[in-house]
């Protein structure tokens, strides 16, 4: 097979991994080799980081050297900016694994185009490719090339097409970045995708309720299947672009029949013997109904059974959680000192939902708990649009199930007597079990009631049980004979 061939002997496009693992899943294994991809985005959307990561991953993981053609920033600035992501471009350049082509125009001069070509630029790129024995080429950013030249843009597009074609014929995988005027307008400012692109990727950085939400979308992948729609991503100092593609999530996890305790024997009995080991349970209730107490019992029950547990709190501080647990007879301080419990408390507004998800994933992989609790989802839902929040929940529940650990999440109902919340709407179909906590009024008395609404794969109690809370925790009593219809989602 020659470098010009588009397919291998099996008729499947050869793939080039970008270093953004989740993005590679969106495009069925990576970008097609020996083709051109245009990455469009508004300023600050992460185009240069994505492009540099593409080169860095080739150099460090696959031994595929690269060439970076810059039309805007000088090489020294790019080297300094990318060092924060852990990529030592200067070192790779000295080692001959990366070559720069500095095509940035003079700062004060405007270059007028008449009847011209970019043969000189192509020669410089080809020389750099030969010098570095490169397999990957990045041109960043083509918009700057257009903005600094005056003349017929069709001529410049024609010349870029010639460059792209020549590089592809040499077997090089080419990535070009270009700016957009708006998040949902034209794909690129100068309509480059129509002329030079085999593939088109769009990066977005949308402002929603004073918070930025980054997404990546594969708009076009010529001759290849790809996942559709936007996937959330974030930029991490030590990793670069980290994407979370919902389309790559598969319902492939195994289902365990092993039961684990909820931390309360009466609730275990109502659930048919406890929660399943790899299940996710939602506890929904109004403020003060005992959701955090159930979380405390869940964590303490795991530690008492010899397991490790982790809690992510988004409403109360660590000190408050430890004080509350102590008031119910549970010693979180001792559990933490013994290395059996880890508690992380963050303000929801401290970072975006993709960052919260990555924090959860990294700490779970580091601590390796047997059970995880999130208190509460309702605090997180206020920092993202509905779509982003549902994406977070799908990714979170999928992650918990794949790790085969027991999960418990809480959500706060809108009213004191219960009722549907946004959190409940999104997660009720994603969870294996739902426990409802409600206030129930009987004449002049306000009581608390508990019901197991749902328990996948298991019989469970159907009655509504009274319960009380005192210094030793939660105590379930008899069922209500006539309870109002407040147990619904």
C-alpha positions as CSV (number, residue, x, y, z in Angstrom):
1,X,0.0,0.0,0.0
2,X,1.4,3.4,-0.9
3,X,1.2,6.6,1.1
4,X,-1.4,7.9,-1.3
5,X,-3.8,5.1,-0.6
6,X,-6.8,6.0,1.6
7,X,-7.5,2.5,2.9
8,X,-5.6,-0.4,4.1
9,X,-5.8,-4.0,2.7
10,X,-9.0,-4.6,4.7
11,X,-10.7,-1.5,3.3
12,X,-10.6,0.3,6.7
13,X,-9.0,3.8,7.0
14,X,-5.8,3.8,9.0
15,X,-6.2,5.9,12.1
16,X,-4.0,8.5,13.8
17,X,-4.6,9.0,17.5
18,X,-4.8,12.6,18.6
19,X,-4.0,12.2,22.3
20,X,-7.5,13.2,23.3
21,X,-8.6,9.7,24.1
22,X,-12.3,10.4,24.3
23,X,-12.2,12.3,21.0
24,X,-10.6,9.4,19.3
25,X,-13.5,7.3,20.3
26,X,-15.9,9.8,18.7
27,X,-14.0,9.4,15.4
28,X,-13.8,5.6,15.6
29,X,-10.2,5.3,16.7
30,X,-8.6,8.6,15.5
31,X,-8.2,10.9,12.5
32,X,-7.8,9.2,9.1
33,X,-4.1,9.1,8.1
34,X,-2.9,11.1,5.2
35,X,-5.9,13.4,5.3
36,X,-6.5,17.1,6.2
37,X,-8.6,18.1,9.2
38,X,-9.7,21.7,9.8
39,X,-10.3,22.6,13.5
40,X,-12.5,25.7,13.8
41,X,-13.3,27.7,16.9
42,X,-13.7,31.1,18.4
43,X,-10.7,32.8,20.2
44,X,-9.9,30.9,23.4
45,X,-11.8,27.7,22.4
46,X,-8.6,25.6,22.6
47,X,-7.6,25.2,18.9
48,X,-3.9,25.6,19.4
49,X,-3.9,23.3,22.5
50,X,-5.7,20.6,20.6
51,X,-3.3,20.9,17.6
52,X,-0.2,20.8,19.8
53,X,-1.6,17.9,21.7
54,X,-2.0,16.1,18.4
55,X,1.7,16.6,17.7
56,X,2.9,15.9,21.3
57,X,1.0,12.6,21.4
58,X,2.6,11.5,18.1
59,X,6.1,12.3,19.3
60,X,5.8,10.8,22.8
61,X,3.6,7.8,22.3
62,X,4.0,6.7,18.7
63,X,7.4,8.0,17.7
64,X,5.8,10.1,14.9
65,X,7.7,13.4,14.6
66,X,5.9,16.6,13.7
67,X,6.1,20.0,12.1
68,X,4.3,23.0,13.5
69,X,3.7,25.9,11.0
70,X,2.8,29.1,12.8
71,X,1.2,32.1,11.2
72,X,0.6,34.0,14.4
73,X,2.7,33.4,17.4
74,X,6.5,33.0,17.2
75,X,7.9,29.6,18.1
76,X,9.3,30.8,21.4
77,X,5.9,32.0,22.6
78,X,4.2,28.7,21.6
79,X,6.9,26.8,23.5
80,X,6.3,28.9,26.6
81,X,2.6,28.6,26.4
82,X,2.5,24.8,25.9
83,X,5.0,24.1,28.7
84,X,2.2,24.5,31.2
85,X,0.5,21.4,29.7
86,X,3.6,19.3,30.2
87,X,4.8,19.5,26.6
88,X,8.5,20.4,26.2
89,X,8.5,21.6,22.6
90,X,11.9,23.2,22.9
91,X,13.5,19.9,24.0
92,X,11.8,18.0,21.1
93,X,13.0,20.7,18.7
94,X,16.6,20.3,19.8
95,X,16.3,16.5,19.6
96,X,15.0,16.8,16.0
97,X,11.6,15.3,16.7
98,X,9.8,18.6,16.2
99,X,10.4,21.3,13.6
100,X,9.0,24.8,13.5
101,X,8.2,26.8,10.3
102,X,7.8,30.4,11.4
103,X,5.5,31.9,8.8
104,X,4.2,34.8,10.9
105,X,4.2,38.0,8.9
106,X,5.9,41.2,10.1
107,X,4.0,43.0,12.8
108,X,3.5,46.3,11.0
109,X,3.3,45.3,7.3
110,X,0.4,44.2,5.3
111,X,1.3,42.0,2.4
112,X,-0.6,42.5,-0.9
113,X,-1.5,39.6,-3.0
114,X,-1.6,39.8,-6.7
115,X,-0.9,36.9,-9.0
116,X,1.1,34.8,-6.6
117,X,1.5,31.4,-5.1
118,X,2.7,29.8,-1.8
119,X,5.3,27.6,-3.4
120,X,7.9,29.1,-1.1
121,X,5.9,28.2,2.0
122,X,5.4,24.6,0.7
123,X,9.1,24.3,0.1
124,X,9.8,25.3,3.7
125,X,7.3,22.9,5.1
126,X,8.6,20.0,2.9
127,X,12.2,20.8,4.1
128,X,11.1,20.8,7.7
129,X,9.2,17.5,7.2
130,X,12.3,15.9,5.7
131,X,14.6,17.3,8.4
132,X,12.4,16.0,11.2
133,X,11.2,12.8,9.4
134,X,7.7,14.0,10.3
135,X,4.4,12.2,10.0
136,X,2.2,14.9,11.4
137,X,1.9,18.6,10.3
138,X,-0.1,21.4,12.0
139,X,-0.8,24.8,10.4
140,X,-1.9,27.3,13.1
141,X,-3.7,29.5,12.4
142,X,-4.9,29.9,8.8
143,X,-7.1,32.9,9.8
144,X,-4.0,34.9,10.5
145,X,-2.7,34.2,7.1
146,X,-5.9,35.5,5.5
147,X,-6.1,38.5,7.8
148,X,-2.6,39.7,6.9
149,X,-2.9,39.4,3.1
150,X,-4.9,41.7,0.9
151,X,-6.3,40.4,-2.3
152,X,-8.6,37.8,-3.7
153,X,-9.2,35.1,-1.0
154,X,-10.0,32.6,-3.7
155,X,-6.4,32.6,-4.7
156,X,-5.2,32.0,-1.2
157,X,-7.7,29.1,-0.8
158,X,-6.4,27.6,-4.0
159,X,-2.8,27.8,-2.8
160,X,-3.8,26.2,0.5
161,X,-5.5,23.4,-1.4
162,X,-2.3,22.8,-3.3
163,X,-0.3,22.7,-0.1
164,X,-2.8,20.3,1.5
165,X,-2.8,18.0,-1.5
166,X,1.0,17.9,-1.7
167,X,1.3,17.0,2.0
168,X,-1.3,14.3,1.8
169,X,0.4,12.7,-1.2
170,X,3.5,12.5,1.0
171,X,1.5,10.4,3.5
172,X,1.3,13.2,6.1
173,X,-1.6,13.7,8.4
174,X,-2.4,17.5,8.4
175,X,-4.3,19.5,11.0
176,X,-5.2,23.2,10.3
177,X,-6.7,25.6,12.7
178,X,-9.0,28.5,11.8
179,X,-11.1,31.0,13.7
180,X,-14.8,31.4,13.7
181,X,-16.9,34.6,14.2
182,X,-19.5,33.0,16.5
183,X,-20.1,29.7,18.3
184,X,-22.9,28.6,16.0
185,X,-22.3,30.6,12.8
186,X,-20.0,29.9,9.8
187,X,-17.6,27.0,10.3
188,X,-14.6,29.2,9.7
189,X,-14.3,32.9,9.1
190,X,-12.9,32.5,5.6
191,X,-14.8,29.3,4.5
192,X,-11.7,27.1,4.4
193,X,-13.5,23.9,5.0
194,X,-15.0,23.9,1.5
195,X,-11.6,24.0,-0.1
196,X,-9.0,22.1,2.0
197,X,-10.8,19.9,4.5
198,X,-11.4,16.2,4.4
199,X,-12.6,16.4,8.0
200,X,-14.0,19.3,10.1
201,X,-13.9,19.6,13.9
202,X,-15.6,22.4,15.8
203,X,-14.5,23.6,19.3
204,X,-17.0,25.8,21.2
205,X,-16.7,27.8,24.4
206,X,-20.2,28.9,25.1
207,X,-21.1,31.3,28.0
208,X,-24.2,30.1,29.9
209,X,-25.3,31.8,33.2
210,X,-21.8,33.3,33.7
211,X,-20.1,29.9,33.2
212,X,-18.2,28.7,30.2
213,X,-19.0,25.3,28.7
214,X,-16.6,23.8,26.2
215,X,-17.7,21.3,23.7
216,X,-16.2,19.5,20.7
217,X,-18.1,18.4,17.6
218,X,-17.1,16.3,14.7
219,X,-19.0,17.9,11.8
220,X,-17.5,16.0,8.9
221,X,-15.3,13.0,8.5
222,X,-15.0,12.1,4.8
223,X,-15.4,8.4,4.0
224,X,-15.7,7.5,7.7
225,X,-18.3,7.1,10.3
226,X,-18.2,9.4,13.3
227,X,-20.3,10.2,16.4
228,X,-22.7,13.1,16.0
229,X,-23.4,16.0,18.3
230,X,-21.4,17.9,20.8
231,X,-19.3,16.3,23.6
232,X,-18.1,18.3,26.6
233,X,-14.4,18.8,27.2
234,X,-12.1,20.8,29.5
235,X,-8.5,22.0,29.5
236,X,-6.3,20.6,32.3
237,X,-2.8,22.0,33.1
238,X,-1.1,18.6,33.1
239,X,-3.1,16.9,30.2
240,X,-4.4,19.5,27.7
241,X,-7.7,18.7,26.1
242,X,-9.8,16.1,28.0
243,X,-13.1,15.2,26.4
244,X,-16.1,13.3,27.7
245,X,-18.0,11.7,24.8
246,X,-21.4,10.4,25.7
247,X,-21.7,8.6,22.4
248,X,-18.8,6.3,23.2
249,X,-20.4,5.1,26.5
250,X,-21.6,1.5,26.2
251,X,-24.0,-0.4,28.4
252,X,-21.4,-3.2,28.7
253,X,-20.9,-3.4,32.5
254,X,-21.6,-6.6,34.3
255,X,-24.4,-6.8,36.8
256,X,-23.5,-8.2,40.2
257,X,-25.9,-10.2,42.3
258,X,-23.9,-9.5,45.5
259,X,-25.7,-7.3,48.1
260,X,-24.1,-4.6,50.2
261,X,-25.6,-2.9,53.2
262,X,-27.2,0.5,53.1
263,X,-25.9,1.0,56.6
264,X,-29.4,0.7,58.0
265,X,-30.8,-2.9,58.6
266,X,-34.4,-1.8,58.2
267,X,-33.7,-0.2,54.8
268,X,-31.8,-3.3,53.8
269,X,-34.8,-5.4,54.6
270,X,-37.1,-3.0,52.5
271,X,-34.7,-3.4,49.6
272,X,-34.7,-7.2,49.6
273,X,-31.4,-7.6,51.4
274,X,-29.5,-4.4,50.6
275,X,-28.2,-2.6,47.5
276,X,-26.5,-4.4,44.7
277,X,-22.7,-4.0,44.7
278,X,-22.5,-2.2,41.4
279,X,-25.7,-0.2,41.5
280,X,-26.4,3.5,41.8
281,X,-29.1,4.6,44.3
282,X,-30.9,8.0,44.3
283,X,-32.1,9.4,47.6
284,X,-34.6,12.2,47.0
285,X,-36.2,14.4,49.6
286,X,-36.9,17.9,50.8
287,X,-34.4,19.7,53.0
288,X,-34.2,18.2,56.5
289,X,-35.7,14.8,55.6
290,X,-32.5,12.9,56.3
291,X,-30.7,12.6,53.0
292,X,-27.3,13.3,54.4
293,X,-28.0,10.9,57.3
294,X,-28.6,8.1,54.8
295,X,-25.3,9.1,53.1
296,X,-23.6,8.9,56.5
297,X,-25.1,5.4,57.2
298,X,-24.1,4.3,53.7
299,X,-20.5,5.2,54.2
300,X,-20.3,4.0,57.8
301,X,-21.9,0.7,56.8
302,X,-19.3,0.1,54.1
303,X,-16.4,0.9,56.5
304,X,-17.9,-1.4,59.1
305,X,-17.9,-4.2,56.5
306,X,-14.2,-3.7,55.8
307,X,-14.7,-1.5,52.7
308,X,-13.3,1.9,51.7
309,X,-15.7,4.7,51.0
310,X,-15.4,8.2,49.4
311,X,-17.8,11.2,49.7
312,X,-18.1,14.2,47.4
313,X,-19.9,17.0,49.2
314,X,-21.2,20.1,47.4
315,X,-23.5,21.7,50.0
316,X,-21.7,21.4,53.4
317,X,-18.1,21.8,54.5
318,X,-16.0,18.9,55.7
319,X,-16.2,20.2,59.2
320,X,-20.0,20.3,59.1
321,X,-20.2,16.8,57.7
322,X,-17.9,15.4,60.4
323,X,-19.9,17.2,63.1
324,X,-23.2,15.9,61.8
325,X,-21.9,12.4,61.6
326,X,-20.6,12.7,65.2
327,X,-24.1,13.8,66.3
328,X,-25.5,10.6,64.9
329,X,-22.9,8.4,66.6
330,X,-20.6,8.0,63.6
331,X,-16.8,8.8,63.9
332,X,-15.7,10.0,60.4
333,X,-12.5,11.3,61.9
334,X,-11.4,7.8,63.0
335,X,-12.4,6.3,59.7
336,X,-10.4,8.9,57.8
337,X,-7.4,8.4,60.0
338,X,-7.6,4.6,59.3
339,X,-7.5,5.3,55.6
340,X,-11.0,3.9,55.1
341,X,-12.8,7.1,54.3
342,X,-12.0,10.1,52.1
343,X,-14.2,13.2,52.1
344,X,-13.9,15.9,49.4
345,X,-15.9,19.1,49.7
346,X,-16.1,21.7,46.9
347,X,-18.2,24.6,45.9
348,X,-20.1,23.6,42.7
349,X,-19.1,27.0,41.2
350,X,-15.4,26.3,41.8
351,X,-15.2,24.6,38.4
352,X,-17.3,23.3,35.5
353,X,-19.2,20.0,35.4
354,X,-16.6,18.3,33.2
355,X,-13.9,19.3,35.7
356,X,-16.0,18.0,38.6
357,X,-16.4,14.7,36.8
358,X,-12.7,14.4,36.1
359,X,-12.0,15.2,39.8
360,X,-14.3,12.4,40.8
361,X,-12.8,10.0,38.4
362,X,-9.2,10.7,39.3
363,X,-9.8,10.6,43.1
364,X,-11.8,7.3,42.8
365,X,-9.0,5.7,40.7
366,X,-6.5,6.9,43.2
367,X,-8.3,5.9,46.4
368,X,-10.0,2.8,44.9
369,X,-13.1,2.8,47.1
370,X,-15.8,0.2,47.3
371,X,-18.5,2.8,47.5
372,X,-19.1,6.4,46.6
373,X,-21.6,9.0,47.7
374,X,-22.4,12.4,46.0
375,X,-24.3,14.9,48.2
376,X,-25.9,16.6,46.5
377,X,-26.7,16.5,42.7
378,X,-29.1,19.4,43.1
379,X,-26.2,21.7,44.1
380,X,-24.4,20.8,40.9
381,X,-27.3,21.2,38.5
382,X,-27.4,25.0,39.0
383,X,-24.0,25.5,37.3
384,X,-24.9,24.0,33.9
385,X,-27.7,23.9,31.4
386,X,-30.0,20.9,31.4
387,X,-28.1,19.2,28.5
388,X,-24.8,19.6,30.3
389,X,-26.2,18.3,33.6
390,X,-27.6,15.2,32.0
391,X,-24.3,14.6,30.2
392,X,-22.6,14.8,33.6
393,X,-25.1,12.3,35.2
394,X,-24.8,9.8,32.3
395,X,-21.0,9.9,32.5
396,X,-21.0,9.7,36.3
397,X,-23.3,6.8,36.6
398,X,-21.6,5.0,33.7
399,X,-18.2,5.5,35.5
400,X,-19.5,4.2,38.8
401,X,-21.0,1.1,37.2
402,X,-17.9,0.3,35.2
403,X,-15.8,0.5,38.4
404,X,-18.3,-2.0,40.0
405,X,-18.7,0.1,43.1
406,X,-21.8,1.0,45.0
407,X,-23.0,4.5,44.5
408,X,-25.5,6.7,46.3
409,X,-26.5,10.2,45.2
410,X,-28.9,12.7,46.8
411,X,-31.3,15.2,45.2
412,X,-33.3,17.9,46.9
413,X,-37.0,18.1,46.1
414,X,-38.5,21.5,45.3
415,X,-41.1,21.6,48.1
416,X,-41.2,20.4,51.7
417,X,-43.8,17.8,50.9
418,X,-41.9,16.4,47.9
419,X,-42.3,16.8,44.2
420,X,-40.3,16.5,41.1
421,X,-36.9,18.2,40.9
422,X,-34.7,18.8,37.9
423,X,-32.2,16.3,39.3
424,X,-34.9,13.7,39.7
425,X,-36.0,14.2,36.1
426,X,-32.5,13.5,34.8
427,X,-31.3,10.8,37.0
428,X,-34.4,8.7,37.9
429,X,-34.0,6.6,34.7
430,X,-30.3,6.3,35.2
431,X,-30.3,4.9,38.7
432,X,-31.0,1.3,39.8
433,X,-32.8,2.2,43.0
434,X,-34.8,5.2,44.2
435,X,-35.5,6.0,47.9
436,X,-38.0,8.8,48.6
437,X,-38.0,10.8,51.8
438,X,-41.1,13.0,52.4
439,X,-42.8,15.0,55.0
440,X,-46.3,13.8,55.7
441,X,-48.8,15.8,57.7
442,X,-51.3,14.0,59.9
443,X,-53.7,16.6,61.4
444,X,-51.5,18.9,63.5
445,X,-48.4,16.7,63.3
446,X,-45.7,16.6,60.6
447,X,-44.1,13.2,60.3
448,X,-41.4,11.8,58.0
449,X,-42.0,8.9,55.6
450,X,-39.7,6.7,53.6
451,X,-40.5,4.6,50.5
452,X,-38.4,2.4,48.2
453,X,-39.9,3.5,44.9
454,X,-37.7,1.5,42.6
455,X,-35.3,-1.4,42.9
456,X,-34.1,-2.9,39.6
457,X,-33.7,-6.7,39.5
458,X,-35.2,-7.2,43.0
459,X,-38.3,-7.3,45.0
460,X,-38.7,-4.5,47.5
461,X,-41.2,-3.3,50.1
462,X,-44.0,-1.2,48.7
463,X,-45.3,0.4,51.9
464,X,-44.5,3.9,53.2
465,X,-42.7,3.6,56.5
466,X,-42.6,6.2,59.3
467,X,-39.2,7.1,60.5
468,X,-37.7,9.3,63.2
469,X,-34.2,10.8,63.6
470,X,-32.4,11.2,67.0
471,X,-28.9,11.2,68.3
472,X,-28.3,7.6,67.3
473,X,-29.5,8.0,63.7
474,X,-32.6,7.0,61.7
475,X,-35.2,4.6,63.1
476,X,-38.0,3.1,60.9
477,X,-41.4,2.4,62.4
478,X,-44.7,1.1,61.1
479,X,-46.2,1.9,57.8
480,X,-48.7,4.7,57.2
481,X,-52.2,3.5,57.0
482,X,-53.4,6.5,55.0
483,X,-50.7,8.6,53.5
484,X,-51.4,11.4,51.0
485,X,-50.1,11.0,47.4
486,X,-46.7,12.7,47.9
487,X,-44.5,9.8,46.9
488,X,-43.9,10.4,43.3
489,X,-41.2,11.6,40.9
